[in-house]
């Protein structure tokens, strides 16, 4: 019974988030971004690049792949690749916890993949945020921002990540 209740709550959360995303996409281009944690780092992604958000607990490993390639997730009969962005960038692996999710690439990118996130942080308006100067290590890393509470955020580009040759090679074989 608890499992059914948990699924219902997750479904309601996803429906509310989908409504908020749709509303945000129709809003002026201001600076609304979807925020999430990967490890202890705060990330932002443009809503036009973000797709569905699914639980991370159902990832099926694929043998003979790099450690950052976590495996496949079945989303309504479609197999989606799941990757650990932190590990891909050479950092410690992201732990899969109860609140962990896989944020899928948006349909417009035509790339069946997603990245593991520790926890969703919702939609954020970047109004009043300040840019932090810093060189980026990867083409898919965008600008750094400091919000009005002093938290540092990094922009992520799924479009650039989908073009990264290293990200496209999931196996050393």
C-alpha positions as CSV (number, residue, x, y, z in Angstrom):
1,X,0.0,0.0,0.0
2,X,2.9,2.4,0.8
3,X,4.4,1.7,-2.6
4,X,1.2,2.7,-4.3
5,X,0.9,5.8,-2.2
6,X,4.5,6.7,-3.1
7,X,3.8,6.2,-6.8
8,X,0.7,8.4,-6.6
9,X,2.7,11.1,-4.8
10,X,5.5,10.9,-7.4
11,X,2.9,11.0,-10.3
12,X,1.3,14.1,-8.7
13,X,4.7,15.8,-8.3
14,X,5.6,15.1,-11.9
15,X,2.2,16.4,-13.1
16,X,2.7,19.6,-11.1
17,X,6.2,20.0,-12.3
18,X,5.1,19.4,-16.0
19,X,2.4,22.1,-15.5
20,X,5.0,24.5,-14.0
21,X,7.4,23.8,-16.9
22,X,4.7,24.3,-19.5
23,X,3.8,27.6,-17.8
24,X,7.4,28.7,-17.6
25,X,8.0,27.8,-21.2
26,X,5.1,30.1,-22.2
27,X,6.4,32.9,-20.0
28,X,8.7,35.6,-21.2
29,X,12.2,34.3,-21.8
30,X,13.4,36.2,-18.7
31,X,15.7,33.9,-16.9
32,X,13.8,30.9,-15.6
33,X,15.8,27.7,-15.3
34,X,15.3,24.3,-13.9
35,X,17.6,23.7,-10.9
36,X,19.0,20.5,-9.4
37,X,21.8,19.2,-7.3
38,X,24.5,16.8,-8.6
39,X,26.4,15.8,-5.6
40,X,26.8,19.1,-3.7
41,X,26.9,21.3,-6.8
42,X,23.9,23.4,-7.9
43,X,23.1,23.2,-11.7
44,X,20.7,25.1,-13.9
45,X,19.3,24.0,-17.3
46,X,17.3,26.0,-19.8
47,X,13.7,24.7,-19.9
48,X,13.9,24.3,-23.7
49,X,16.6,21.6,-23.2
50,X,15.0,19.7,-20.3
51,X,12.7,16.8,-20.8
52,X,10.9,14.5,-18.4
53,X,12.2,13.7,-14.9
54,X,12.1,10.0,-13.9
55,X,13.2,8.1,-10.8
56,X,16.8,6.9,-10.8
57,X,16.2,3.7,-9.0
58,X,15.3,1.7,-12.1
59,X,18.6,2.1,-14.0
60,X,19.7,-1.2,-15.6
61,X,23.5,-1.4,-15.9
62,X,25.1,-2.2,-19.3
63,X,28.3,-4.3,-19.3
64,X,31.6,-3.1,-20.8
65,X,30.8,0.6,-20.5
66,X,32.6,3.4,-18.8
67,X,31.8,3.8,-15.1
68,X,30.1,7.2,-15.7
69,X,27.6,5.5,-18.1
70,X,25.1,4.1,-15.6
71,X,22.9,2.1,-18.0
72,X,19.4,2.3,-19.4
73,X,16.0,3.4,-18.1
74,X,12.8,2.2,-19.6
75,X,10.4,5.2,-20.0
76,X,7.1,3.9,-21.3
77,X,8.8,1.4,-23.6
78,X,11.6,3.8,-24.7
79,X,15.2,2.9,-23.6
80,X,17.0,6.0,-22.4
81,X,20.7,6.2,-21.6
82,X,21.5,7.4,-18.1
83,X,24.9,9.1,-17.3
84,X,26.6,10.3,-14.1
85,X,27.7,13.8,-15.2
86,X,29.9,14.3,-12.1
87,X,31.8,11.1,-12.8
88,X,32.0,12.0,-16.5
89,X,33.7,15.2,-15.5
90,X,36.2,13.3,-13.4
91,X,34.6,13.8,-10.0
92,X,33.3,11.4,-7.4
93,X,30.4,9.3,-8.5
94,X,26.9,10.6,-7.7
95,X,25.1,8.4,-5.1
96,X,21.7,7.2,-6.0
97,X,19.4,8.1,-3.1
98,X,15.6,8.2,-2.5
99,X,15.3,11.7,-4.1
100,X,17.6,11.0,-7.0
101,X,16.2,11.5,-10.5
102,X,17.2,11.3,-14.1
103,X,16.6,14.5,-16.0
104,X,16.0,13.5,-19.7
105,X,17.2,15.6,-22.6
106,X,14.3,17.5,-24.2
107,X,12.6,16.0,-27.2
108,X,13.9,18.8,-29.5
109,X,17.4,17.6,-29.0
110,X,16.5,14.2,-30.4
111,X,18.9,12.4,-28.1
112,X,17.6,9.6,-25.8
113,X,19.7,10.3,-22.7
114,X,19.5,11.8,-19.3
115,X,21.7,12.7,-16.4
116,X,21.6,11.5,-12.8
117,X,20.8,14.3,-10.3
118,X,20.9,14.0,-6.6
119,X,17.8,16.1,-6.0
120,X,15.5,18.5,-7.9
121,X,15.6,22.1,-6.8
122,X,12.7,23.4,-8.9
123,X,12.3,26.4,-11.2
124,X,14.4,29.5,-10.5
125,X,14.2,33.0,-11.8
126,X,17.7,34.4,-12.3
127,X,16.5,38.0,-11.8
128,X,19.0,39.8,-9.6
129,X,21.6,37.0,-9.8
130,X,25.2,38.0,-10.6
131,X,27.6,36.3,-13.0
132,X,30.7,34.8,-11.5
133,X,33.8,35.0,-13.7
134,X,35.4,31.6,-14.2
135,X,36.9,29.6,-17.0
136,X,34.8,26.6,-17.9
137,X,36.4,23.2,-18.2
138,X,34.0,21.7,-20.7
139,X,31.9,23.1,-23.6
140,X,28.7,21.9,-21.9
141,X,29.4,23.9,-18.7
142,X,28.0,27.4,-19.0
143,X,28.4,30.4,-16.8
144,X,28.5,30.4,-13.0
145,X,26.0,32.5,-11.1
146,X,25.5,33.6,-7.6
147,X,21.9,33.9,-6.4
148,X,20.5,36.4,-3.9
149,X,21.2,34.0,-1.0
150,X,24.9,33.7,-2.0
151,X,24.5,30.1,-3.5
152,X,26.7,29.4,-6.5
153,X,25.0,27.8,-9.6
154,X,26.5,26.4,-12.9
155,X,24.6,26.4,-16.2
156,X,24.5,23.1,-18.1
157,X,23.8,22.7,-21.8
158,X,22.3,19.4,-22.8
159,X,22.7,20.5,-26.5
160,X,26.5,20.9,-26.0
161,X,26.7,17.7,-24.0
162,X,25.0,15.7,-26.8
163,X,27.7,17.0,-29.1
164,X,30.6,16.0,-26.9
165,X,32.5,13.2,-28.6
166,X,33.6,11.7,-25.2
167,X,30.0,11.6,-24.0
168,X,28.9,9.8,-27.2
169,X,31.5,7.0,-26.6
170,X,30.1,5.0,-23.7
171,X,32.5,2.0,-24.0
172,X,36.3,1.7,-24.1
173,X,35.9,-1.2,-26.5
